[in-house]
Amino acid sequence: MSAELENAKLLVSLILSAEKPHYKTTSALRSLSPRSFGHNFEDLIEELMPTVISHKVGEAYERHKALLEFFLLNLVSVGFSHERLMIQTTPRKGEKIADRLGLDQRRTKRLVEALVSHGLMVREFTGNRNVGVASNYMPTEKLLMPYAQYLYLDYSDFDNYEPIRLNRAGHAGDIPWHSNLERDREILVRYNAFMSSHTWAKKDVTCRSFNDTPFAAGRVHTS
């Protein structure tokens, strides 16, 4: 067993062996960046999709796929924050996330049933209007293990990359309004070489990103 896998198993064991959070210690579904997953859940999502929706392509398929990824990320998040994930059976109209993602009663039911039936989450509390708490769930070892393994893995190529990005794509050319571009490249290459020489979970190189708006971009992104 590799050290990375051993660390991942230990981490998940510590999470799951802890006393369960109180039934009111919950987190509602919230917007989280899918970048936190890397590409580690792509196979799992593809495996689950036939259970969620019969379509294999199209707008409905892509919407359900985005919702599934959204649910998975929230489940992983509460696993690490020692909370329960509160999922309303009927999302309320006017809630920003529900409206933005098109989350309704039918889609929620499909997603919950798929995640429970595949052993990725368990219901810890059934919604009760008297106490004002919706049904809440917690992730299982089956879901937490692949994410814990991802935390310890290298995920980026530190030998072949562009330290400058324009409109989110690697950019080897010039940017007319930024006169220090070559200096930026040199600094970033040296910095990434230094970081690559150390042992850590290399998720991505550090780069500087620009867009087409002069003097309005240039943020440095780190892994």
C-alpha positions as CSV (number, residue, x, y, z in Angstrom):
1,M,0.0,0.0,0.0
2,S,1.4,3.4,-1.0
3,A,1.9,6.1,1.6
4,E,-0.7,8.3,-0.2
5,L,-3.4,5.6,0.0
6,E,-2.5,4.8,3.6
7,N,-2.9,8.5,4.5
8,A,-6.2,8.7,2.6
9,K,-7.6,5.7,4.5
10,L,-6.5,7.2,7.8
11,L,-8.1,10.5,7.0
12,V,-11.4,9.0,6.1
13,S,-11.3,6.7,9.2
14,L,-10.8,9.8,11.4
15,I,-13.7,11.6,9.8
16,L,-16.1,8.6,10.0
17,S,-15.1,7.5,13.5
18,A,-15.9,11.0,15.0
19,E,-19.1,11.5,16.9
20,K,-21.9,12.3,14.5
21,P,-22.8,16.0,14.3
22,H,-26.0,17.1,16.0
23,Y,-29.1,16.9,13.8
24,K,-29.3,20.7,13.7
25,T,-25.6,21.1,12.7
26,T,-26.4,21.3,9.1
27,S,-25.3,23.0,5.9
28,A,-27.7,23.9,3.1
29,L,-26.7,23.3,-0.5
30,R,-24.4,26.0,-1.5
31,S,-22.4,27.1,-4.5
32,L,-18.9,25.4,-4.5
33,S,-16.3,25.4,-7.2
34,P,-16.1,22.1,-9.1
35,R,-12.3,22.8,-9.5
36,S,-12.0,21.3,-6.0
37,F,-12.7,17.9,-7.5
38,G,-10.0,18.0,-10.1
39,H,-11.1,15.2,-12.5
40,N,-11.3,12.6,-9.8
41,F,-15.1,12.1,-10.0
42,E,-15.7,12.0,-13.7
43,D,-16.0,8.2,-13.8
44,L,-18.3,8.2,-10.8
45,I,-20.5,10.8,-12.4
46,E,-20.7,8.9,-15.6
47,E,-21.6,5.7,-13.7
48,L,-24.4,7.4,-11.8
49,M,-26.0,9.3,-14.7
50,P,-28.1,6.4,-16.1
51,T,-29.7,6.2,-12.7
52,V,-30.4,9.9,-12.6
53,I,-31.9,10.4,-16.1
54,S,-32.6,8.2,-19.1
55,H,-31.3,10.7,-21.6
56,K,-27.7,10.3,-22.7
57,V,-27.2,13.7,-24.4
58,G,-28.9,17.1,-24.6
59,E,-29.7,20.0,-22.4
60,A,-31.6,17.9,-19.8
61,Y,-28.7,15.5,-19.5
62,E,-26.1,18.3,-19.0
63,R,-28.3,20.0,-16.4
64,H,-28.7,16.8,-14.4
65,K,-25.0,16.1,-14.7
66,A,-24.2,19.6,-13.3
67,L,-26.6,19.0,-10.4
68,L,-25.1,15.7,-9.6
69,E,-21.6,17.2,-9.4
70,F,-23.1,20.0,-7.3
71,F,-24.6,17.4,-4.8
72,L,-21.4,15.4,-4.7
73,L,-19.2,18.4,-3.9
74,N,-21.6,19.5,-1.1
75,L,-21.5,16.0,0.4
76,V,-17.7,16.0,0.4
77,S,-17.7,19.4,1.9
78,V,-19.9,18.5,4.9
79,G,-17.8,15.4,5.5
80,F,-14.8,17.6,6.1
81,S,-16.6,20.3,8.0
82,H,-18.3,17.8,10.3
83,E,-21.8,18.8,9.4
84,R,-24.9,17.2,7.8
85,L,-26.1,18.2,4.4
86,M,-29.6,19.5,4.5
87,I,-31.6,18.8,1.4
88,Q,-35.2,20.1,1.0
89,T,-37.6,17.8,-0.7
90,T,-39.1,20.8,-2.4
91,P,-36.6,23.6,-3.0
92,R,-38.3,27.0,-2.4
93,K,-38.8,29.3,-5.3
94,G,-36.8,32.4,-5.1
95,E,-33.7,30.7,-3.6
96,K,-30.7,31.8,-5.7
97,I,-29.0,28.4,-6.0
98,A,-32.2,26.5,-6.7
99,D,-33.3,29.0,-9.4
100,R,-29.9,29.2,-10.9
101,L,-29.4,25.5,-11.2
102,G,-33.0,24.6,-12.0
103,L,-33.3,22.5,-8.9
104,D,-36.9,21.3,-8.3
105,Q,-38.8,18.6,-6.5
106,R,-38.5,16.0,-9.3
107,R,-34.8,16.5,-9.9
108,T,-34.0,16.5,-6.2
109,K,-35.8,13.2,-5.8
110,R,-33.9,11.6,-8.6
111,L,-30.5,12.8,-7.3
112,V,-31.2,11.8,-3.7
113,E,-32.4,8.3,-4.7
114,A,-29.4,7.8,-7.0
115,L,-26.9,8.8,-4.3
116,V,-28.5,6.7,-1.6
117,S,-29.0,3.6,-3.8
118,H,-25.3,3.7,-4.8
119,G,-24.2,3.9,-1.1
120,L,-22.7,7.4,-1.5
121,M,-24.7,9.1,1.3
122,V,-27.1,8.0,4.1
123,R,-30.1,9.8,5.5
124,E,-29.4,10.7,9.1
125,F,-32.6,12.6,9.9
126,T,-36.0,12.8,8.2
127,G,-37.4,16.2,7.7
128,N,-39.7,17.4,10.5
129,R,-41.7,20.6,10.3
130,N,-42.2,20.6,14.1
131,V,-38.5,21.2,14.6
132,G,-38.0,23.2,11.4
133,V,-35.3,20.9,10.0
134,A,-35.3,19.4,6.5
135,S,-34.0,15.9,5.8
136,N,-30.2,15.8,6.2
137,Y,-27.6,13.4,4.9
138,M,-23.9,12.5,5.4
139,P,-21.4,11.1,3.0
140,T,-20.1,7.5,3.2
141,E,-16.7,6.0,2.9
142,K,-17.4,5.1,-0.7
143,L,-17.6,8.8,-1.5
144,L,-15.0,10.2,0.8
145,M,-12.2,7.7,-0.2
146,P,-11.7,8.8,-3.8
147,Y,-11.7,12.5,-2.7
148,A,-9.2,11.8,0.1
149,Q,-6.9,10.0,-2.3
150,Y,-7.2,12.9,-4.7
151,L,-5.9,15.2,-1.9
152,Y,-2.6,13.4,-1.9
153,L,-2.0,13.0,-5.6
154,D,0.0,15.1,-8.1
155,Y,-2.4,16.4,-10.7
156,S,-0.5,18.8,-12.9
157,D,2.4,18.8,-15.3
158,F,5.2,21.0,-14.0
159,D,7.4,20.4,-17.1
160,N,5.1,21.4,-20.0
161,Y,2.9,24.4,-19.3
162,E,2.5,28.1,-20.1
163,P,2.9,30.4,-17.1
164,I,0.8,33.1,-18.8
165,R,-2.8,32.5,-19.6
166,L,-5.0,34.7,-21.8
167,N,-8.8,34.1,-21.6
168,R,-8.1,30.9,-19.6
169,A,-5.9,29.4,-22.2
170,G,-2.1,29.1,-22.2
171,H,-0.6,32.1,-24.1
172,A,3.0,32.1,-25.5
173,G,2.7,35.4,-27.3
174,D,2.8,39.0,-26.2
175,I,0.2,41.2,-24.5
176,P,0.7,44.7,-26.0
177,W,-0.4,46.7,-23.0
178,H,1.7,44.7,-20.5
179,S,5.4,45.6,-20.9
180,N,6.7,43.2,-18.1
181,L,5.3,40.0,-19.5
182,E,8.7,38.3,-20.1
183,R,9.8,39.2,-16.6
184,D,6.6,37.6,-15.3
185,R,7.2,34.5,-17.3
186,E,10.7,34.2,-15.9
187,I,9.6,34.7,-12.3
188,L,6.8,32.1,-12.6
189,V,9.0,29.5,-14.3
190,R,11.6,29.8,-11.6
191,Y,9.0,29.7,-8.9
192,N,7.3,26.6,-10.3
193,A,10.6,24.9,-10.7
194,F,11.4,25.6,-7.1
195,M,8.0,24.2,-6.0
196,S,8.3,21.2,-8.2
197,S,11.5,20.2,-6.5
198,H,9.6,19.7,-3.2
199,T,7.2,16.9,-2.2
200,W,3.6,18.0,-2.0
201,A,0.3,17.3,-3.8
202,K,0.9,19.3,-7.0
203,K,-2.6,20.2,-8.1
204,D,-1.5,22.9,-10.6
205,V,1.3,25.3,-11.5
206,T,1.2,28.9,-10.5
207,C,0.3,31.2,-13.4
208,R,-0.8,34.7,-14.2
209,S,-4.1,35.2,-16.1
210,F,-5.1,38.0,-18.4
211,N,-8.1,38.7,-20.5
212,D,-8.9,41.1,-23.4
213,T,-9.6,44.1,-21.2
214,P,-6.4,46.2,-20.9
215,F,-5.1,46.9,-17.4
216,A,-8.1,45.2,-15.8
217,A,-6.6,41.7,-15.3
218,G,-3.4,40.0,-14.3
219,R,-4.3,37.9,-11.3
220,V,-1.8,35.3,-10.1
221,H,-3.4,31.9,-9.5
222,T,-1.9,29.3,-7.3
223,S,-2.8,25.7,-6.7
